[in-house]
C-alpha cells in the first residue's frame, strides 16, 4: 500500500471547501477513479496482447496488471517519458 500526502495553502483549501464537501474526499475520489481507469486500460492492453500471442491471461485485475508489466507491454509514464527523445 502506498500513502500520498498533499499540502494546500489556506487559500487553496478555502477554494476546495467551496467546491467540495471535503478536499480529502475529493482527492481520494479523483485518485481512485484515475487508477481505476488506468487499470481498465492496462487490462484491455494485456487481454489483446495475450489473445494475439496465445498467452494465458492472469486471473483478476491485479494479476493482469502485474502480467502486463512483467510481459513488458506496459511501462510507467516515467519510463515512457525517459525513452522519448526531446523535441
mmCIF file of the C-alpha atoms, coordinates in Angstrom:
data_MODEL
# 
_entry.id   MODEL 
# 
loop_
_atom_site.group_PDB 
_atom_site.id 
_atom_site.type_symbol 
_atom_site.label_atom_id 
_atom_site.label_alt_id 
_atom_site.label_comp_id 
_atom_site.label_asym_id 
_atom_site.label_entity_id 
_atom_site.label_seq_id 
_atom_site.pdbx_PDB_ins_code 
_atom_site.Cartn_x 
_atom_site.Cartn_y 
_atom_site.Cartn_z 
_atom_site.occupancy 
_atom_site.B_iso_or_equiv 
_atom_site.pdbx_formal_charge 
_atom_site.auth_seq_id 
_atom_site.auth_comp_id 
_atom_site.auth_asym_id 
_atom_site.auth_atom_id 
_atom_site.pdbx_PDB_model_num 
ATOM 1  C CA . UNK A 1 1  ? 0.000   0.000   0.000   1.00 0.00 ? 1  UNK A CA 1 
ATOM 2  C CA . UNK A 1 2  ? 1.256   3.465   -0.878  1.00 0.00 ? 2  UNK A CA 1 
ATOM 3  C CA . UNK A 1 3  ? 0.331   6.632   1.019   1.00 0.00 ? 3  UNK A CA 1 
ATOM 4  C CA . UNK A 1 4  ? 0.433   10.086  -0.520  1.00 0.00 ? 4  UNK A CA 1 
ATOM 5  C CA . UNK A 1 5  ? 0.382   13.400  1.298   1.00 0.00 ? 5  UNK A CA 1 
ATOM 6  C CA . UNK A 1 6  ? -0.789  16.639  -0.280  1.00 0.00 ? 6  UNK A CA 1 
ATOM 7  C CA . UNK A 1 7  ? -0.414  20.134  1.071   1.00 0.00 ? 7  UNK A CA 1 
ATOM 8  C CA . UNK A 1 8  ? -2.718  23.015  0.189   1.00 0.00 ? 8  UNK A CA 1 
ATOM 9  C CA . UNK A 1 9  ? -2.271  26.665  1.002   1.00 0.00 ? 9  UNK A CA 1 
ATOM 10 C CA . UNK A 1 10 ? -5.011  28.180  3.130   1.00 0.00 ? 10 UNK A CA 1 
ATOM 11 C CA . UNK A 1 11 ? -6.396  29.819  0.008   1.00 0.00 ? 11 UNK A CA 1 
ATOM 12 C CA . UNK A 1 12 ? -6.376  26.562  -1.962  1.00 0.00 ? 12 UNK A CA 1 
ATOM 13 C CA . UNK A 1 13 ? -8.138  24.836  0.935   1.00 0.00 ? 13 UNK A CA 1 
ATOM 14 C CA . UNK A 1 14 ? -10.791 27.560  1.073   1.00 0.00 ? 14 UNK A CA 1 
ATOM 15 C CA . UNK A 1 15 ? -11.317 27.125  -2.664  1.00 0.00 ? 15 UNK A CA 1 
ATOM 16 C CA . UNK A 1 16 ? -11.696 23.369  -2.234  1.00 0.00 ? 16 UNK A CA 1 
ATOM 17 C CA . UNK A 1 17 ? -14.157 23.903  0.622   1.00 0.00 ? 17 UNK A CA 1 
ATOM 18 C CA . UNK A 1 18 ? -16.224 25.979  -1.799  1.00 0.00 ? 18 UNK A CA 1 
ATOM 19 C CA . UNK A 1 19 ? -16.424 23.277  -4.479  1.00 0.00 ? 19 UNK A CA 1 
ATOM 20 C CA . UNK A 1 20 ? -16.293 20.051  -2.436  1.00 0.00 ? 20 UNK A CA 1 
ATOM 21 C CA . UNK A 1 21 ? -17.611 18.793  0.871   1.00 0.00 ? 21 UNK A CA 1 
ATOM 22 C CA . UNK A 1 22 ? -14.106 17.635  1.773   1.00 0.00 ? 22 UNK A CA 1 
ATOM 23 C CA . UNK A 1 23 ? -10.807 18.215  -0.018  1.00 0.00 ? 23 UNK A CA 1 
ATOM 24 C CA . UNK A 1 24 ? -9.546  14.857  1.249   1.00 0.00 ? 24 UNK A CA 1 
ATOM 25 C CA . UNK A 1 25 ? -12.612 13.014  -0.067  1.00 0.00 ? 25 UNK A CA 1 
ATOM 26 C CA . UNK A 1 26 ? -12.308 14.810  -3.413  1.00 0.00 ? 26 UNK A CA 1 
ATOM 27 C CA . UNK A 1 27 ? -8.616  13.936  -3.691  1.00 0.00 ? 27 UNK A CA 1 
ATOM 28 C CA . UNK A 1 28 ? -9.231  10.308  -2.687  1.00 0.00 ? 28 UNK A CA 1 
ATOM 29 C CA . UNK A 1 29 ? -12.049 10.003  -5.216  1.00 0.00 ? 29 UNK A CA 1 
ATOM 30 C CA . UNK A 1 30 ? -10.006 11.563  -8.022  1.00 0.00 ? 30 UNK A CA 1 
ATOM 31 C CA . UNK A 1 31 ? -7.006  9.338   -7.317  1.00 0.00 ? 31 UNK A CA 1 
ATOM 32 C CA . UNK A 1 32 ? -9.013  6.116   -7.010  1.00 0.00 ? 32 UNK A CA 1 
ATOM 33 C CA . UNK A 1 33 ? -11.062 6.872   -10.116 1.00 0.00 ? 33 UNK A CA 1 
ATOM 34 C CA . UNK A 1 34 ? -7.981  7.659   -12.223 1.00 0.00 ? 34 UNK A CA 1 
ATOM 35 C CA . UNK A 1 35 ? -6.327  4.454   -11.009 1.00 0.00 ? 35 UNK A CA 1 
ATOM 36 C CA . UNK A 1 36 ? -9.494  2.508   -11.956 1.00 0.00 ? 36 UNK A CA 1 
ATOM 37 C CA . UNK A 1 37 ? -9.408  3.964   -15.475 1.00 0.00 ? 37 UNK A CA 1 
ATOM 38 C CA . UNK A 1 38 ? -5.707  3.125   -15.836 1.00 0.00 ? 38 UNK A CA 1 
ATOM 39 C CA . UNK A 1 39 ? -6.325  -0.446  -14.645 1.00 0.00 ? 39 UNK A CA 1 
ATOM 40 C CA . UNK A 1 40 ? -9.110  -0.852  -17.216 1.00 0.00 ? 40 UNK A CA 1 
ATOM 41 C CA . UNK A 1 41 ? -6.751  0.412   -19.942 1.00 0.00 ? 41 UNK A CA 1 
ATOM 42 C CA . UNK A 1 42 ? -3.930  -1.915  -18.847 1.00 0.00 ? 42 UNK A CA 1 
ATOM 43 C CA . UNK A 1 43 ? -6.266  -4.930  -18.661 1.00 0.00 ? 43 UNK A CA 1 
ATOM 44 C CA . UNK A 1 44 ? -7.518  -4.199  -22.192 1.00 0.00 ? 44 UNK A CA 1 
ATOM 45 C CA . UNK A 1 45 ? -3.931  -3.969  -23.492 1.00 0.00 ? 45 UNK A CA 1 
ATOM 46 C CA . UNK A 1 46 ? -2.996  -7.172  -21.663 1.00 0.00 ? 46 UNK A CA 1 
ATOM 47 C CA . UNK A 1 47 ? -6.028  -9.134  -22.910 1.00 0.00 ? 47 UNK A CA 1 
ATOM 48 C CA . UNK A 1 48 ? -5.428  -8.042  -26.508 1.00 0.00 ? 48 UNK A CA 1 
ATOM 49 C CA . UNK A 1 49 ? -1.733  -8.948  -26.313 1.00 0.00 ? 49 UNK A CA 1 
ATOM 50 C CA . UNK A 1 50 ? -2.340  -12.307 -24.648 1.00 0.00 ? 50 UNK A CA 1 
ATOM 51 C CA . UNK A 1 51 ? -5.094  -13.256 -27.087 1.00 0.00 ? 51 UNK A CA 1 
ATOM 52 C CA . UNK A 1 52 ? -2.963  -12.278 -30.075 1.00 0.00 ? 52 UNK A CA 1 
ATOM 53 C CA . UNK A 1 53 ? 0.004   -14.281 -28.777 1.00 0.00 ? 53 UNK A CA 1 
ATOM 54 C CA . UNK A 1 54 ? -1.692  -17.347 -27.255 1.00 0.00 ? 54 UNK A CA 1 
ATOM 55 C CA . UNK A 1 55 ? -0.707  -16.430 -23.697 1.00 0.00 ? 55 UNK A CA 1 
ATOM 56 C CA . UNK A 1 56 ? -2.886  -17.499 -20.760 1.00 0.00 ? 56 UNK A CA 1 
ATOM 57 C CA . UNK A 1 57 ? -4.396  -14.416 -19.153 1.00 0.00 ? 57 UNK A CA 1 
ATOM 58 C CA . UNK A 1 58 ? -3.907  -13.853 -15.444 1.00 0.00 ? 58 UNK A CA 1 
ATOM 59 C CA . UNK A 1 59 ? -6.978  -14.232 -13.239 1.00 0.00 ? 59 UNK A CA 1 
ATOM 60 C CA . UNK A 1 60 ? -8.238  -10.956 -11.803 1.00 0.00 ? 60 UNK A CA 1 
ATOM 61 C CA . UNK A 1 61 ? -7.341  -7.329  -12.313 1.00 0.00 ? 61 UNK A CA 1 
ATOM 62 C CA . UNK A 1 62 ? -4.313  -7.352  -10.015 1.00 0.00 ? 62 UNK A CA 1 
ATOM 63 C CA . UNK A 1 63 ? -2.844  -10.386 -11.779 1.00 0.00 ? 63 UNK A CA 1 
ATOM 64 C CA . UNK A 1 64 ? -3.487  -8.896  -15.208 1.00 0.00 ? 64 UNK A CA 1 
ATOM 65 C CA . UNK A 1 65 ? -1.876  -5.549  -14.347 1.00 0.00 ? 65 UNK A CA 1 
ATOM 66 C CA . UNK A 1 66 ? 1.175   -7.399  -12.981 1.00 0.00 ? 66 UNK A CA 1 
ATOM 67 C CA . UNK A 1 67 ? 1.221   -9.632  -16.072 1.00 0.00 ? 67 UNK A CA 1 
ATOM 68 C CA . UNK A 1 68 ? 1.193   -6.637  -18.410 1.00 0.00 ? 68 UNK A CA 1 
ATOM 69 C CA . UNK A 1 69 ? 4.181   -5.119  -16.602 1.00 0.00 ? 69 UNK A CA 1 
ATOM 70 C CA . UNK A 1 70 ? 6.006   -8.461  -16.452 1.00 0.00 ? 70 UNK A CA 1 
ATOM 71 C CA . UNK A 1 71 ? 5.476   -9.030  -20.185 1.00 0.00 ? 71 UNK A CA 1 
ATOM 72 C CA . UNK A 1 72 ? 6.814   -5.522  -20.844 1.00 0.00 ? 72 UNK A CA 1 
ATOM 73 C CA . UNK A 1 73 ? 3.721   -4.469  -22.791 1.00 0.00 ? 73 UNK A CA 1 
ATOM 74 C CA . UNK A 1 74 ? 3.141   -1.561  -20.408 1.00 0.00 ? 74 UNK A CA 1 
ATOM 75 C CA . UNK A 1 75 ? 5.656   0.602   -18.587 1.00 0.00 ? 75 UNK A CA 1 
ATOM 76 C CA . UNK A 1 76 ? 5.459   3.536   -16.223 1.00 0.00 ? 76 UNK A CA 1 
ATOM 77 C CA . UNK A 1 77 ? 4.809   7.019   -17.532 1.00 0.00 ? 77 UNK A CA 1 
ATOM 78 C CA . UNK A 1 78 ? 8.248   7.989   -16.214 1.00 0.00 ? 78 UNK A CA 1 
ATOM 79 C CA . UNK A 1 79 ? 9.915   5.219   -18.266 1.00 0.00 ? 79 UNK A CA 1 
ATOM 80 C CA . UNK A 1 80 ? 7.941   6.184   -21.387 1.00 0.00 ? 80 UNK A CA 1 
ATOM 81 C CA . UNK A 1 81 ? 8.879   9.827   -20.892 1.00 0.00 ? 81 UNK A CA 1 
ATOM 82 C CA . UNK A 1 82 ? 12.568  8.969   -20.433 1.00 0.00 ? 82 UNK A CA 1 
ATOM 83 C CA . UNK A 1 83 ? 12.502  6.899   -23.635 1.00 0.00 ? 83 UNK A CA 1 
ATOM 84 C CA . UNK A 1 84 ? 11.039  9.733   -25.678 1.00 0.00 ? 84 UNK A CA 1 
ATOM 85 C CA . UNK A 1 85 ? 13.732  11.870  -27.267 1.00 0.00 ? 85 UNK A CA 1 
ATOM 86 C CA . UNK A 1 86 ? 13.392  15.588  -26.582 1.00 0.00 ? 86 UNK A CA 1 
ATOM 87 C CA . UNK A 1 87 ? 11.997  17.657  -29.421 1.00 0.00 ? 87 UNK A CA 1 
# 
